[in-house]
Amino acid sequence: MITTERLILRPPVPADAVRIAELVGDFEVARWVSTVPHPYAPEDALTWMATHDAGRAADTDNPLAITTAADGLVGMTGLHRKPEYGGLFEIGYWIGKPYWGRGYATEAGRALLAWAEARGETAFVSRHFEGNAASGKVLTKLGFVYTGERGLLRSRAHAGAEMVTLEMRRPG
Ligand SMILES: CC(C)(COP(=O)(O)OP(=O)(O)OC[C@H]1O[C@@H](n2cnc3c(N)ncnc32)[C@H](O)[C@@H]1OP(=O)(O)O)[C@@H](O)C(=O)NCCC(=O)NCCS
């Protein structure tokens, strides 16, 4: 568990499935997150959560629910080790649309990166789909810079279509 001024980050539990589906089921959220299908049912959240114990045990994936005292679960974040980036952690996140613009993604990201740094991680990578200016802004606020590398990632919410990604890194 990671605590910030306004947020508690904690592992998601099956009781969160309906809420996760409600928030990430919004295409305006799902369209920017490559791994999220659309439409999204609570069962999708349960299937996803069933993979978490293995990811944590292997130290490859650390998904955390972003929660507030007033609204409960408002988003998700996580660190995911990427073999294609030499085992660096990639940070990912989404915030439910009703909660955009409050600084939650930045506050959660800052705390998660500090947590990882305290465990010896130094550099981080992230990618966002071309056109996702808000995510680029969050990553910039977190100290990431564009590398100029463009790539392609399949978007499940776009029926598996490949979409252009922009790579950013936070040097150690
Ligand atoms: C990207 C996302 C996580 C941002 O969450 P958030 O809690 O609103 O982010 P923050 O409030 O911490 O910061 C957002 C910043 O982007 C800016 N922003 C928002 N929309 C923007 C836009 N269309 N163009 C440019 N900047 C934008 C905000 O002004 C803010 O910057 P500021 O603090 O300098 O004013 C949220 O919009 C989201 O979940 N989007 C869909 C999923 C997604 O994109 N996930 C990331 C995949 S790489």
Ligand as a Chemical Component Dictionary entry (heavy atoms), coordinates in Angstrom:
data_LIG
# 
_chem_comp.id                   LIG 
_chem_comp.type                 NON-POLYMER 
_chem_comp.pdbx_formal_charge   0 
_chem_comp.three_letter_code    LIG 
# 
loop_
_chem_comp_atom.comp_id 
_chem_comp_atom.atom_id 
_chem_comp_atom.alt_atom_id 
_chem_comp_atom.type_symbol 
_chem_comp_atom.charge 
_chem_comp_atom.model_Cartn_x 
_chem_comp_atom.model_Cartn_y 
_chem_comp_atom.model_Cartn_z 
_chem_comp_atom.pdbx_ordinal 
LIG C1  C1  C 0 -4.211 10.634 -18.976 1  
LIG C2  C2  C 0 -4.987 10.600 -17.662 2  
LIG C3  C3  C 0 -4.544 9.402  -16.842 3  
LIG C4  C4  C 0 -4.709 11.881 -16.884 4  
LIG O1  O1  O 0 -5.301 11.772 -15.603 5  
LIG P1  P1  P 0 -5.504 13.080 -14.695 6  
LIG O2  O2  O 0 -5.661 12.621 -13.288 7  
LIG O3  O3  O 0 -6.567 13.911 -15.279 8  
LIG O4  O4  O 0 -4.072 13.765 -14.890 9  
LIG P2  P2  P 0 -3.487 15.013 -14.096 10 
LIG O5  O5  O 0 -4.629 15.853 -13.586 11 
LIG O6  O6  O 0 -2.494 14.512 -13.097 12 
LIG O7  O7  O 0 -2.668 15.782 -15.236 13 
LIG C5  C5  C 0 -3.233 15.948 -16.519 14 
LIG C6  C6  C 0 -2.512 17.049 -17.243 15 
LIG O8  O8  O 0 -2.853 16.977 -18.621 16 
LIG C7  C7  C 0 -3.415 18.190 -19.022 17 
LIG N1  N1  N 0 -4.387 17.871 -20.050 18 
LIG C8  C8  C 0 -5.587 17.286 -19.901 19 
LIG N2  N2  N 0 -6.172 17.135 -21.109 20 
LIG C9  C9  C 0 -5.304 17.620 -22.017 21 
LIG C10 C10 C 0 -5.314 17.748 -23.428 22 
LIG N3  N3  N 0 -6.345 17.316 -24.146 23 
LIG N4  N4  N 0 -4.239 18.291 -24.037 24 
LIG C11 C11 C 0 -3.170 18.717 -23.335 25 
LIG N5  N5  N 0 -3.093 18.620 -21.978 26 
LIG C12 C12 C 0 -4.152 18.081 -21.340 27 
LIG C13 C13 C 0 -3.994 18.790 -17.773 28 
LIG O9  O9  O 0 -4.166 20.184 -17.902 29 
LIG C14 C14 C 0 -2.917 18.411 -16.760 30 
LIG O10 O10 O 0 -1.784 19.237 -16.873 31 
LIG P3  P3  P 0 -1.526 20.473 -15.852 32 
LIG O11 O11 O 0 -1.393 19.887 -14.486 33 
LIG O12 O12 O 0 -0.261 21.087 -16.343 34 
LIG O13 O13 O 0 -2.721 21.374 -15.975 35 
LIG C15 C15 C 0 -6.522 10.504 -17.906 36 
LIG O14 O14 O 0 -6.908 11.522 -18.783 37 
LIG C16 C16 C 0 -6.920 9.164  -18.467 38 
LIG O15 O15 O 0 -7.152 8.214  -17.719 39 
LIG N6  N6  N 0 -7.001 9.073  -19.811 40 
LIG C17 C17 C 0 -7.385 7.811  -20.464 41 
LIG C18 C18 C 0 -6.421 6.673  -20.169 42 
LIG C19 C19 C 0 -4.992 7.042  -20.497 43 
LIG O16 O16 O 0 -4.716 7.861  -21.349 44 
LIG N7  N7  N 0 -4.053 6.376  -19.801 45 
LIG C20 C20 C 0 -2.637 6.543  -20.098 46 
LIG C21 C21 C 0 -2.237 5.666  -21.231 47 
LIG S1  S1  S 0 -0.562 5.976  -21.775 48 
# 
loop_
_chem_comp_bond.comp_id 
_chem_comp_bond.atom_id_1 
_chem_comp_bond.atom_id_2 
_chem_comp_bond.value_order 
_chem_comp_bond.pdbx_ordinal 
LIG C1  C2  SING 1  
LIG C2  C3  SING 2  
LIG C2  C4  SING 3  
LIG C2  C15 SING 4  
LIG C4  O1  SING 5  
LIG O1  P1  SING 6  
LIG P1  O2  DOUB 7  
LIG P1  O3  SING 8  
LIG P1  O4  SING 9  
LIG O4  P2  SING 10 
LIG P2  O5  DOUB 11 
LIG P2  O6  SING 12 
LIG P2  O7  SING 13 
LIG O7  C5  SING 14 
LIG C5  C6  SING 15 
LIG C6  O8  SING 16 
LIG C6  C14 SING 17 
LIG O8  C7  SING 18 
LIG C7  N1  SING 19 
LIG C7  C13 SING 20 
LIG N1  C8  SING 21 
LIG N1  C12 SING 22 
LIG C8  N2  DOUB 23 
LIG N2  C9  SING 24 
LIG C9  C10 SING 25 
LIG C9  C12 DOUB 26 
LIG C10 N3  SING 27 
LIG C10 N4  DOUB 28 
LIG N4  C11 SING 29 
LIG C11 N5  DOUB 30 
LIG N5  C12 SING 31 
LIG C13 O9  SING 32 
LIG C13 C14 SING 33 
LIG C14 O10 SING 34 
LIG O10 P3  SING 35 
LIG P3  O11 DOUB 36 
LIG P3  O12 SING 37 
LIG P3  O13 SING 38 
LIG C15 O14 SING 39 
LIG C15 C16 SING 40 
LIG C16 O15 DOUB 41 
LIG C16 N6  SING 42 
LIG N6  C17 SING 43 
LIG C17 C18 SING 44 
LIG C18 C19 SING 45 
LIG C19 O16 DOUB 46 
LIG C19 N7  SING 47 
LIG N7  C20 SING 48 
LIG C20 C21 SING 49 
LIG C21 S1  SING 50 
# 
